[in-house]
Structures are given as structure tokens and as C-alpha cells.
Amino acid sequence: MRAAPDYYSYYKATVNDSTRHPRLEGDEVADVCIIGGGYTGLSTTLGLAEKGYAVTLLESFNIGWGASGRNGGQLIHGIGGKSYLRKKYGPDIEAFINRLCWRGHEIVEENIKKYDIECDLKYGYLDCAFKTRQMSDLEEEFEHYDSLGMGDRFRLVSANELSDYIGTSVYKGGLYNDRDAHLHPLNLCLGEARAAAGLGAKIYEQSQVLSITHGREPRVHTEHGSIRAKIVVLAGNAYHLLEQKHVGGILFPAGTYIIATEPLGDNMAHDVLPADVAVCDLNEMLNYYRLSSDKRMLFGGRCNYSGREPRDIKASIKPRMLQIFPQLKGTRIDFQWGGKIGIVINRIPQLGRIGDNVYYAQGYSGHGINQTHIVGEILTAAICGQMEDFDVYAKAKHWKIPAPRWVGNNMVALGMMYYRIRDLL
Ligand SMILES: Cc1cc2nc3c(=O)[nH]c(=O)nc-3n(C[C@H](O)[C@H](O)[C@H](O)COP(=O)(O)OP(=O)(O)OC[C@H]3O[C@@H](n4cnc5c(N)ncnc54)[C@H](O)[C@@H]3O)c2cc1C
């Protein structure tokens, strides 16, 4: 099995389900074989299991091992690549964009409710502007949602009013909404896996897929077994290296990192985030942060395209946290970890098919909790024969860099450096 960076994250330390699934041993059959136990794979597995399909999910390591079990936990609305979609499809696409805008939230909420998933869901989210031009973007966004009749869920927050939400004076203002949320991402994964297994889906861990033999009924091979299925779904996102002839050179893995402080106690927690909301700031090299249920500051940021993991995550993230919250100077850091996101140049999640029966879905550019759930629903519908939403994504054109991954990553890194310099100016 390939080496892979792993961390003991705050999420791993606070899982509420210790179920372990067996390794695949021997040859089996399924209607659908899903590769990857993150939200893309899990939400598709759950969607298909609900419809009575015999589904088998194969995961290299453990459920939620990838980005889905490590992320910032910020459930943020919207889909990626809107400007591309508008250019490609014209005004008719607005209905699609608006229909999907909150669909990921609805699916997550339905799953939590239907399957009794404990994952610390809390509402409230704030985008913060460092610069006046970013504030103008937020004002435009507010007007957009207001024109769609959602103005009552959003609130423009001036620099003076920010203290209701956040204990810092570094921002020029923000845009708050009460519909976005934050949650414990790994416990959501484990809950969705439990729900799918409860409906008869088979889940195998420690079962890395090594290859796919294509054909009328493709066969997926692991070291110790295989699954023959009518349909295969490739949901390994930034972590897989399968089918590179088809999906190589279009997705660029990038590392992003999080630290968790010691529990802050009620007073300090109230001082830094009095409304207990999730926050992102608007720089291209953004910071994202929130409180955990036991009142630690979970602070994330930085994007690394080199593929080399930083030796000391804390040393690079803590100064960013102190720039916003100097009052946390003496606070201990208890956990540090990172994971890989899949960057797509035009920001549109990449959905497609290799032949008729191998689907893939990847590339949420760091904005994946809602979009993976939307994509899971779209894949489920496509496998059931309703291709309309799938085709909107599948017809998108993606830049392909026909060179080894490190070359593509360095090109994306150069592009991001431009934005970094712009952030600093
Ligand atoms: C540190 C961090 C912070 C983030 N913060 C946020 C946030 O706050 N809000 C937000 O919306 N998004 C966030 N994201 C992005 C979000 O987590 C991802 O977009 C989303 O989880 C992707 O889900 P996925 O299922 O497609 O991929 P993953 O969760 O990465 O899952 C892929 C899985 O496939 C498995 N796999 C790969 N290859 C194989 C193989 N050959 N055989 C079997 N299994 C295989 C991997 O082991 C992995 O478990 C963050 C990501 C990171 C890393």
C-alpha cells in the first residue's frame, strides 16, 4: 500500500463511532462499486442504497480518512464555477445554480435527521473582508441574495458591528448568514457510512483499488480481492491515481492545514467568537476558523501545491491565527493536521464517464461539504437514468496539462502566487 501522510487530528480524537469495516478478501459482485470513502463516495453509496441498489464501497484506509474527515467543518452554500457555467449556458443556467445553491445543506440536514447522526451541527457563518474592495464584493453578494428573496437570511455587518460576531479589529466588515453552518466532519462521514451499511451497502476498509478492468461489467481489483459491478464510481478526489489517461492533468492536489488549540474556556471562547459562527476571510490565501463543541479554536489556512508536507504545521498556521486573535498568544496548540483538496482551474467539479459504466466525480477546490453531497445526489440520479444535471457538469471543458502532476501543480502554484501578491497589496 502506498505511503500516505496521516495525522492524529482533533476529529480523530473525538469520534463517536468506532465501527471498523473488514478488508475485501476474495471476489464479489455488486450493482455499483464505489471507490473512496469520503463524502462523494459515501453520499452516492447512501443515495443508491436508499433506492435498493446493491452497493459496495472500497476505501484505501478508513472511512473519512481523506479530506472529508479532516476538513474545516464549514458547510458553505453555493456551487463552484458559476461564471464559467453562465458563459457556457447563458441565462437559462440561473435556475440550475439557484436550485443547487442550498441543496447540499438540505441533504446533510436530511441525513443527520433521518439517520440520527451526531455531528455538532451549528448554524451561522461570516465572510470577512480585509480590504475595501472585498467589502464591495460582499455588498454585491448581499444584493444578489436579496434580489432572490433571501435578504432576510443575510446581513451586511459593518466594522463596528463585527464585535457581535468576532473579537478582532483586523477586518473592514463582513457578510453574515444564518443558513450556513459548521459541524464535526469525521462524525458526519461515520454517520453516513453507518446509515449506508444499515441499508445493506457493503463497506470495505484497508482495501485500496489498484486497477479497473473495463468491459461490459468492469472489475475493480484490490490486493486481496475484486468486485465485478455493472457501474463503478471513482470518488478518490485528490488522493487517487487511477485512470490517469482520462482524469490526469485536470485536477491539482493542494495541501491545506488546521491547528486546534486547547479548550479555551467560556470567557476566551466568547471573547474570540461570541456568536459561535464559522468564519472565512476573503483573501485568495484564506483563513478559515470556528470553535469546536468543546470550545477549541480550529484555525485553518495556507495552501501548498508542492506535494511536500510542512514539517511543522503549527509554526506556519499559529502566526496567522495570532494576526487575527493576538489574545490567543499563550494558548497551547493540541492538534495539527492537514489534508488534500482537489483544485480545478475553472472551479467546476469534474463529473464524467469513462466508457458507459465508469463514472468519476472530483475537484471541489476546497469547498466540498455541500458540493460532494449535491454530486452524490446527481450521480445517484444519473445511475438511475436521469442524466440532466450530470450532463450540465459533464459537458464542461477542463484545462488539461499534459505533463506529470508536479509540473501542473507548479503551474497552479505560480498562478496562486499572483493572487498572494495581490492579497498583500
Ligand atoms: C484541511 C481541509 C480543510 C477543508 N475545509 C473545508 C471546509 O471547511 N468546508 C468545505 O466545504 N470543504 C472543505 N474542504 C474540502 C472538502 O473536505 C473536500 O472537498 C471533500 O471532503 C472531498 O470529498 P471527497 O469524498 O471527494 O474526497 P476525500 O474526502 O478526499 O475522499 C477520497 C477518499 O478516497 C480514498 N481513495 C483514494 N484512492 C483510492 C483507491 N485507489 N482505492 C480506494 N480508496 C481510495 C481516499 O483514501 C479517501 O478516503 C477542506 C479540505 C481539507 C483537506
The ligand as a Tripos MOL2 file, in Angstrom:
@<TRIPOS>MOLECULE
LIG
   53    58     1     0     0
SMALL
NO_CHARGES

@<TRIPOS>ATOM
      1 C1         -7.7630   20.6610    5.6820 C.3       1 LIG1
      2 C2         -9.0020   20.8000    4.8260 C.ar      1 LIG1
      3 C3         -9.9650   21.7380    5.1450 C.ar      1 LIG1
      4 C4        -11.1220   21.8570    4.3780 C.ar      1 LIG1
      5 N1        -12.1430   22.6650    4.8290 N.ar      1 LIG1
      6 C5        -13.3370   22.6560    4.2060 C.ar      1 LIG1
      7 C6        -14.4440   23.3380    4.7600 C.ar      1 LIG1
      8 O1        -14.3650   23.9180    5.8470 O.2       1 LIG1
      9 N2        -15.6170   23.3480    4.0620 N.ar      1 LIG1
     10 C7        -15.7560   22.6710    2.8800 C.ar      1 LIG1
     11 O2        -16.8410   22.7000    2.2940 O.2       1 LIG1
     12 N3        -14.7330   21.9470    2.3540 N.ar      1 LIG1
     13 C8        -13.5410   21.9100    2.9840 C.ar      1 LIG1
     14 N4        -12.5110   21.1450    2.4980 N.ar      1 LIG1
     15 C9        -12.7220   20.3770    1.2540 C.3       1 LIG1
     16 C10       -13.5520   19.1100    1.4640 C.3       1 LIG1
     17 O3        -13.1280   18.4450    2.6220 O.3       1 LIG1
     18 C11       -13.4010   18.2090    0.2360 C.3       1 LIG1
     19 O4        -13.7850   18.9270   -0.9190 O.3       1 LIG1
     20 C12       -14.2830   16.9550    0.3080 C.3       1 LIG1
     21 O5        -14.1700   16.3310    1.5570 O.3       1 LIG1
     22 C13       -13.9130   15.9880   -0.8060 C.3       1 LIG1
     23 O6        -14.5880   14.7800   -0.5720 O.3       1 LIG1
     24 P1        -14.2730   13.5090   -1.4630 P.3       1 LIG1
     25 O7        -15.1040   12.4070   -0.9440 O.co2     1 LIG1
     26 O8        -14.4370   13.8360   -2.8940 O.co2     1 LIG1
     27 O9        -12.7270   13.2330   -1.2480 O.3       1 LIG1
     28 P2        -11.9660   12.7060    0.0640 P.3       1 LIG1
     29 O10       -12.6950   13.0560    1.2940 O.co2     1 LIG1
     30 O11       -10.5550   13.1340   -0.0490 O.co2     1 LIG1
     31 O12       -12.0820   11.1340   -0.0470 O.3       1 LIG1
     32 C14       -11.4050   10.3840   -1.0190 C.3       1 LIG1
     33 C15       -11.2040    9.0110   -0.4220 C.3       1 LIG1
     34 O13       -10.8400    8.1080   -1.4570 O.3       1 LIG1
     35 C16        -9.9140    7.1980   -0.9400 C.3       1 LIG1
     36 N5         -9.1600    6.6410   -2.0560 N.ar      1 LIG1
     37 C17        -8.3110    7.2750   -2.9090 C.ar      1 LIG1
     38 N6         -7.8120    6.4260   -3.8180 N.ar      1 LIG1
     39 C18        -8.3550    5.2140   -3.5390 C.ar      1 LIG1
     40 C19        -8.2060    3.9180   -4.1000 C.ar      1 LIG1
     41 N7         -7.3790    3.7170   -5.1380 N.pl3     1 LIG1
     42 N8         -8.9080    2.8990   -3.5660 N.ar      1 LIG1
     43 C20        -9.7620    3.0940   -2.5250 C.ar      1 LIG1
     44 N9         -9.9240    4.3000   -1.9330 N.ar      1 LIG1
     45 C21        -9.2290    5.3490   -2.4330 C.ar      1 LIG1
     46 C22        -9.0490    8.0490   -0.0180 C.3       1 LIG1
     47 O14        -8.3500    7.2630    0.9220 O.3       1 LIG1
     48 C23       -10.0840    8.9670    0.6090 C.3       1 LIG1
     49 O15       -10.5880    8.4710    1.8300 O.3       1 LIG1
     50 C24       -11.3100   21.0360    3.2150 C.ar      1 LIG1
     51 C25       -10.3290   20.1050    2.8710 C.ar      1 LIG1
     52 C26        -9.1820   19.9840    3.6550 C.ar      1 LIG1
     53 C27        -8.1450   18.9720    3.2790 C.3       1 LIG1
@<TRIPOS>BOND
     1     1     2 1
     2     2     3 ar
     3     2    52 ar
     4     3     4 ar
     5     4     5 ar
     6     4    50 ar
     7     5     6 ar
     8     6     7 ar
     9     6    13 1
    10     7     8 2
    11     7     9 ar
    12     9    10 ar
    13    10    11 2
    14    10    12 ar
    15    12    13 ar
    16    13    14 ar
    17    14    15 1
    18    14    50 ar
    19    15    16 1
    20    16    17 1
    21    16    18 1
    22    18    19 1
    23    18    20 1
    24    20    21 1
    25    20    22 1
    26    22    23 1
    27    23    24 1
    28    24    25 2
    29    24    26 1
    30    24    27 1
    31    27    28 1
    32    28    29 2
    33    28    30 1
    34    28    31 1
    35    31    32 1
    36    32    33 1
    37    33    34 1
    38    33    48 1
    39    34    35 1
    40    35    36 1
    41    35    46 1
    42    36    37 ar
    43    36    45 ar
    44    37    38 ar
    45    38    39 ar
    46    39    40 ar
    47    39    45 ar
    48    40    41 1
    49    40    42 ar
    50    42    43 ar
    51    43    44 ar
    52    44    45 ar
    53    46    47 1
    54    46    48 1
    55    48    49 1
    56    50    51 ar
    57    51    52 ar
    58    52    53 1
@<TRIPOS>SUBSTRUCTURE
     1 LIG1         1 GROUP 0 **** ****
